[in-house]
């Protein structure tokens, strides 16, 4: 079953995050089997980032988190993020 990984954190250095994203995070997401991966910036608070990845199952998500968490958390203020894992419902939707 497809799962979504959503993490929110405060970024200390966007330039360093961009470099880490290119060097490590995108490749880690691909290696774990992510079908979607992107980092978003909060429009109303530019220090906040939302990390979103769609993976085929919970095991793939765990693999991605283990491979990337140390590097990603080093760039977040306080070193922590609000991590959440979401799965789809059977409700009607679009797309």
C-alpha positions in Angstrom: 0.0 0.0 0.0 1.3 3.5 -0.9 2.4 5.6 2.0 3.3 9.3 2.3 6.1 10.6 4.4 5.6 14.2 5.5 8.1 16.0 7.7 8.1 19.7 8.7 11.2 21.4 10.2 12.9 24.8 10.5 15.9 25.1 8.1 19.1 26.7 9.3 20.7 27.0 5.9 18.8 26.7 2.6 21.9 26.7 0.5 23.3 23.8 2.4 19.9 22.0 2.2 19.9 22.5 -1.6 23.4 21.0 -1.9 22.5 18.1 0.4 19.3 17.5 -1.6 21.2 17.3 -4.8 24.0 15.1 -3.4 22.1 12.8 -1.1 18.4 13.2 -0.5 17.1 12.8 -4.1 19.2 9.7 -4.6 18.2 8.2 -1.3 14.5 8.7 -2.1 15.0 7.1 -5.6 16.9 4.2 -4.1 14.1 3.6 -1.6 11.6 3.5 -4.5 9.9 6.9 -4.1 7.5 7.8 -6.8 7.3 11.4 -5.6 9.7 13.5 -3.6 9.9 17.2 -3.1 10.8 19.9 -0.5 8.4 22.8 -0.1 9.1 26.2 1.6 6.4 27.7 3.8 5.0 30.8 1.9 4.3 32.6 5.2 7.4 31.5 7.1 10.5 31.0 4.9 12.4 29.2 7.6 10.0 26.3 7.5 10.3 23.4 5.1 7.9 20.5 4.3 9.5 17.3 3.0 7.1 15.1 1.1 7.8 11.6 -0.3 5.4 9.0 -1.7 6.7 5.4 -1.4 5.3 2.0 -2.3 5.1 0.7 1.2 6.1 1.2 4.8 9.3 -0.8 4.5 10.5 1.4 1.6 9.7 4.5 3.8 11.7 3.1 6.7 14.7 2.5 4.3 14.5 6.1 3.1 14.2 7.6 6.6 17.2 5.5 7.9 19.4 6.5 4.9 18.6 10.2 5.0 17.6 11.2 8.5 21.1 12.0 9.9 22.0 14.2 7.0 18.7 16.0 6.9 18.4 16.6 10.6 21.8 18.2 10.7 20.4 21.1 8.7 17.2 21.5 10.8 17.1 23.9 13.7 17.1 21.9 16.8 17.8 18.8 14.7 14.2 17.5 14.9 11.3 17.5 12.5 7.7 16.7 12.9 7.6 13.4 11.0 4.4 11.8 9.9 3.4 8.8 7.8 0.1 8.8 6.0 -1.7 6.1 4.1 -4.7 6.5 1.8 -8.3 5.9 2.8 -10.9 4.1 0.7 -12.8 7.4 0.3 -13.6 8.8 -3.1 -11.0 11.3 -4.3 -9.5 12.9 -7.4 -6.3 11.7 -9.0 
